[in-house]
């Protein structure tokens, strides 16, 4: 049996659950559970013993006469609990005038109305009002005001130092947005180490795949190292398609973790107990330092959260480990993996279909794929310097190109086809059937420009649907006449002729352009000026 199941049985036995109920809940047989409980020193109730108490032991020689040598009773005092801020009235079970918390009743009730817990109220009293009492005094005072809440049993997952990190998102406080000037809800990112329970909490307005990865980097730098495993939920920023055995991870998130030497381990769907440590860290921050508060800027909110983290969260005694979080983190930090020398270089990613010209489009620029990939999907990564084409299933690098300006092509010599592909031949035949001049200009474009001309030929055919075949054929005839083998010339010609008559101011530049084309033709044919 796993240690997790064993710890769960022991925890339920400590709560006083009967063996039958433990068996129904955990699936562990009563005989096996009995052995674990006895080994842990937990008394096992015999079958049918519910509500039955052992017989009282009779007193030895009871007597009503006072003994002459009897010792007087110890002096009773009522000043107990001074170290925790308690008085006799507080211990008597009523938050009366004798309680050390009574002068702060209005502050405590205001904190409760905002949803803050006893720990947050006590920390506020110490920081803002100079309260000298202990946390237990405030805890008892709050308990009398709102009643006792019974805890829920849960199993404890033990991990080695530097082995596991748990991450999750939570709901952050209301912060004023600098763009809209209105308060908006933030997102709280929490990263918790599995061994020491040391947490890093960061606030952001919005999330994305790159933001999710950058928050991990910021948390790793604050910790000064990384763990080997990162346990996360199945949110879209990290997991594209959840699966128990083979989940599909976000490529950017996967590469960031690989850069830092970590491996992602998504939880089962609807199984948040696997990352209960970070769930507790999220709830701790929401209920204690952030509950009921508003901030004017994200920097102010983050500074408040960092101060609380250093002053209270790191110095607390953890309820499970019974040790200080900062002391356990000092023990775990040498076991963390060192950070890489260079930060991760972020990129954008997506999928593209290889066009008929053998290229994919990335931000209005075109990059060639290897032969045989026309009409197939490829994975694409790009940043400010490079564009990479990857195999969609294996991730193998197919081509790597330098970034080009908008409208430019980047085609390697080995990617140029030795013969005209069948799809291009069919496209040229379609242009010939559409119009004689359209077909002639299309052949001229393909002969002079090669593969980049395929998209321009498709543009001519699109113009035929928009402006009509006759007008596009006339425009192509004009382009052939002046030897302007340029798609942009046809487009400008159609745009100008599809508008109302031109004014004198618009006609003058057009005449100058026609004179320029005439001079260009004469220079090419070397004929004298008529």
N, C-alpha and C positions, 0 to 999 in steps of 0.2 A: 504494500500500500504506500502511496506517496506521502511525503511529509506534510503536504498541504492538507490532505484528507485527515491525517492523524491529528494535526493541530486543530482542525475544525471540530473533531470529536471531543478533544480535550476542552476546547472553549465552550461547547454546548454542555458538557458535563459540569463545568464550573458554574454555569448558570442554573444548575439544578434540574436539567431536563431529564425525564425518565428514559430508560433504555429503548423502549418501544418508539418513542418520538424521535430519538436520535437515529434509530434504524430507518424510520420512514423518511427522514429528512436527508440523511447522508448516504443511505444505501449500504451502510456497514452493519454486519450482523451484531446482535447484542453480545454474543460471546466474545467477539473480537473487540468491541467497544469496551466491554468490562475489563479486559486485560490492559488496554491502554489507560483507562481511568485509574485502575489500581496502581499501575506503574507510576502514574503521575501524582499519586497520593490523594486522589479524589474519592470520597466515600460513595459507594454504589448502593442505592436504595434497593432493598430486596423486593421481589414481586409481591404485589398486594399490600405493600407497606405505606401506601399514600395516607397521610393524615394521622398515622399511628406514631406515637412517641414512646421511647423506652420508659419503663416504670421508674418512678422517682426513687432515689436512694434514700432510705430512712435516716433520720438524724441520729447521731451517736449520743445516747444518754441525754435527752433533752431535759432541761431544768429551768425553772422560773425564778430560782433564788439567785440574787447577784452574788458573785464570788468575792470574797474579801480581797483576793490578790488580783482581781481583774484589772486589766490595763485600760485607762480611759481612752475614749475615742479620739482619733487624730483631729486636730483643729480643722474645721471646714472653712475654706476661703472661696471667695467669689471673683477674685481678680485673675482667673485663668484666661488663656487665650490672648494675653496682652501682646505677644509677638505677632499675632495675626490680625490685630485690630478689633478683637471681640471683647464685649463686656458681658456682664451677667444677663442683661436683658436680651442680648443677641443669642446667647446660648439657650435661653429659655424657650426659644421657638417662635418669637414674635419680633418683627422689626419695629420695636417701640422706641421711645425717646432715649433709652440707654444704649442703643446700637451706635457703633462708631460711624456707620453709614447714614444715620438719620439726618445729619446736616446737609447731606448731598442727595436727599430723596428726590427733589425735583430734577436734578441732573440725571439721576439713574432712571427715573421714569421717562424722561425725554429720550434717553438712549434706547430704552426698551420700545418706545413708540416708533423709533426709526428702525427697529429690527436688529439692533446690535446686541451681542451676547455679553455674558458677564465678564469675560476676559477683555473684550474691547472697552467696556465701561470702566473696568479697573485701570486699564492702561491710560484712558483719558483722564481719570481722576488723578493719577500720579503725575502725568505730564502737564496738565493744565491747572489743577487745583492743589497740588502739593499734598495729596492724600498720603497719610503715613501708615494706614492699615494694610493688611495683607489681602491677597486675592481671595482666600477662603472666606473672609468676612463679607466681601462683595458678593461672592457666589451664593452664600447662604441667604443674604439679604434679597438677592434677585430671585432665588428659589421660592422664598416666601411670597414674593409679589406675583409670580406667574405660574407657580406650581412645579412639580418634579416631572422631568421627562426621562423615561426609561431608555437606556442605550440599546442598540441593536447588535446582536452577535455577528462577528465576521472572522474569517480565518486570516492569519498573518503569513505573508510570503517572505521568507528569508532569502537574502541574496548576499553574495560576497562583495567585498569592497572593490569599487571600480568596475563592476560587472554590468549593472543595469541602470538605465535612466527611463523615467516615465514622463510623457509630455501630454498636454491637453490644453484645450481652450475653455475659457469660462466667460461669464458676463462681468464686465468691468464697470466702473462708476460712470456717472454722467459728467462729461467734460465739454466745455464750450468749443465748438468747431470754429477755427479762425476764418474759414471760407464763408460760412453761412451766418456766423455770429450767434447761433443757437446751440443749446445743450444737446448733445447726442450721446448715445450709449457706446462705450468702448468695448474692446475685446481684451480679455486678460489671458496672456500666455503664461503657462506655468510649466517649469521643468524641475523634476524632483529626483534626486539620487536615491536609489533603492536601499542602500546600506545606511547612510547617515541621515536621510530625510532632509538634507540640505536642498532648498528650493531657490530658483531664480524666477522672479515674476516680472513680466514686461507688459506694457500697455500699448495698444495700437488702435487706430480708428477703423481700419478696414483690413481685410485679409486677402491674400492671393497665394499662389504656389511659391512665388519668389519671396513674399513676405514671410511665409511660414518657414522657409529654409533660412532666411536671414535672421529670424528670431532664434533659431537653433545656434547659429554662429555666434550671436551676441551672448547667449547663455553659456556656450562653451568657453568663450573668452573670459567671462566673469568667473567661471569655475577654475580656469587655468588648465583644463584638460577635458577629455571625453571618455565615455564608457564604451564598452564593446557592443552593447545591445541597447536599442531605443524602443520602448514599448509605447505604442500609440493607438488611438482610436481609428476607425475607418472613415475619417473625414476626407473630403475630396482633395484637399491640398496635399495629402500624403499618399492616399490609396485610391487608384482609379477604379478598380473592380475588386471588392472583397472576396476572399476565398479562404477556407480553412487551411488548405495545403499549399496553394500556389497563388497568393494575391498578386495583383498587378499594381506595382508602385508607380507613383508619379516619377517620370524620368529625372526631372530636376532635383527632386528630393532624394532620390536614390543616389545620384551622383554626388550631391553635397555630403551625405553620410559616408559614402565611400571615400571621399576626399579626407574626411576626418577619422577614418578607420572604424566606423560604426556600421551596424546592420540593423535595419528596421524589422520589428516584429509586431505586426498588427494583431489586435485582439480579435476574438470571436465576435460576431455580430450580437449585439445586445448582451454583452458580458463585461460590464464596467468594473466588476470586482477584480479582474486581472490587473488593473492599474489603479487599485484603490488608494495607493500612496499619493499619487498626483491628484486624484479626486478629492482626497482629504485636504491637500494643499490648496486646491482651488476654493473649496468651501471655507477653509481657514481664512484666506485673504478676503473673501466676499463678506464674511460675517464679522470679522474683527476690525481691520484697518479701513475698509472701504464702504461699509454699510451705512447708508443714509447720508453720504457726503457728496458734495459737488465741487468741481475744480474749474478754474478759469482757463487752464491750458494743460496740454498733455505733459509738458515738462514738470509743471507743479504737481500733478498727480503722480508721476513717476518718482519724483523726489520724495514725496510723502510716503510712497510705498517702500522706497529704498531705506528711508530712515526707520520705518517700522520693522523692516526685515533685519536690519543690523541691531536695533535696540531690543526687540522683543522676540522675533521668530528664531533668530540664531542662538539666543541665550536661554531659551526655554528648555525645560526638561520634557522630553518627548514621552507621551503616555505609554507607548508600547515598549520602547527600548529602556526607559527609565534613566536616560543619560542626556546630557546637554547636546544639542544639535551641533553647535560649533566645535565641541570636543570630538564628536564622531566624524565630522567633516575633516578635521585636522588629521585624523587617523586614516581616512579614505583618500585624501588628496594625493599622497604618493603613489597610490595604485591606479590613478587615472592615466590614460594614454596621453602622451604629449601632443600639443597642437602642431599642425604642419607649419612650415616656414612661410608659405604664401597663402593668402585667403583664396577662397574658391572664386573662379571667374564665372559669373552668372551669364546665362544665355536664355534665349527664347526658343520655344520648340513648337512643333506642329506636324501635321501630315499634309502632303501635297501629291497631286496626280501629275505624272510626267506627261507633258503636252506632246502634240504631234511633232513639234520641232525637237523633241528629246530634252527639253529643259523644264525646270520647275520655276515657279514665280515666288519671289520673296521680296516684299515691299517694293513692287513694281520693277524689280530687276530679275534677270533670268540666268539660270545656272544649269549646265548640262549634267545629265545622268549617264551612266554607262549604257552601251547598246543593249537592246532587249528589254528595256524598262518602259517603253512607251505605253501609255494608258494604265500603268500600274501605280500603286500608292507607295510612297517612300516617306520615312521619317526625316524631318529636317530640323537642324539646330543652327541658330545664328546669333551672333553678337555684333559688336561694332567693327570687327576685323575679318571674321571668317564666316562661311556658310558650309555646313557639313550635311551631306546626304547619307543616311543610314538605312540599313536593311530593317524593315518594319518588324520582323520577328526575332532575328538574332542580334540586332544592334551593330552589325559589322559596318565599318566605314566604307562607303561606296565612293564618294568623291568629297574633296575639300577645296573650296574656292575662296579667293579674296573677295571682299565685299565690293560691289559695283554701284555706280550711280543709277538713279531711276531711268528706266528705259534701255539700259545697256545689257549686253549679253556676255556671258563668260562660258566659252565652249572650249574644252580641251581637244587637241588634235586627234587623240585616240577615240574620242566620242563622235567624230564626224563620220557619217555612213559612207561606205565606199560606193554604193549605188543608191539611187533615189528610192526611198521607202515606198511601199505600196500605198500607204495612206496619203503621202504627198502627191503621188501620181493621180490618185482619185480626186484630190483637192484641185489640182490643175485642170483636170478634165471637167470638173464641175464649174470652174470659172469660165472655161471655153463655152460651155453650154449656156451659161448665163448671158454672156455678151461677147462679141468678137473682140472689141477693144479691151474689155475686162480680161479676157483670156490672154491676149497678147501682152498686156502690162503685167499680168501675174507671172507669165513665163520670164519676162525680162527681170522682174524683181527677184525671182528665185535664182536666175542665172547669175545676177550680180551680187546678191547678198547672201545666198545660201539658206541655211536653216532659219536665221532670224526673220526671213521674209515670209515664213508660213503664217505667222500671226497677222501680218499686214495683208496677206491675201484673204485671210478670213475676215479682216476688217472691210475689205472691198465688197465681199459678199454680204456683209451686214449692212453696208450702205445701200446695196441694191434693194434690201427689204425696207429700209427707212425712207429713201428718196425716190425709189423706183429705178428699174433697170435702165430705162432710156437716159435719164439724167446722169446716172453713174457711168454709163457707157460713153456719153459725150465728154464727161470729165476725164475719163481715161484716154479718150482720143486726143484731147488737148494736151494732156501730159505726154503722150507719145509724140505729138507734133513738136513740142518744144524740148523733147528729150529730158523731161523732168521725171526720172524714174524714182519718185519719192511718194510714199503714201500720204505724207503730210500735205503735199501739193493738191492731191485729189480732195482731201478733207477740207482744206481752206476754200477750194473752188466751189465745192458743194455748199458749204456754209454761206458763202457770199451770194451765190446765185439763188439760194432758197429764201433770202430776205428781201424786203422791199427795195426799190431802186436806190442806188447809192447816191449820196450827196457829193458835191464837188470835193469836199475835204477827204472823203473816203476814196474817190476815184483817183485822185492824184497819186497816192502811194501805190495803188494797183498798176497805174501806168508806168511808174518808175520800176516796178518789179517786172512788168512785161518787157520793158527796154533792157533790163538786166538779163533776162532769159534770152532775148534776141542777140545781145552781144556775146553771151556764152555760146549760143549755137554757131554764130559766125566764127568765133575763135576756134571751135572744134572742127568745123567744115573748111575753115580757112578760105572762105569766099569773100570777095570784096563787098563793101557796104553799098547797097543799092541806093 
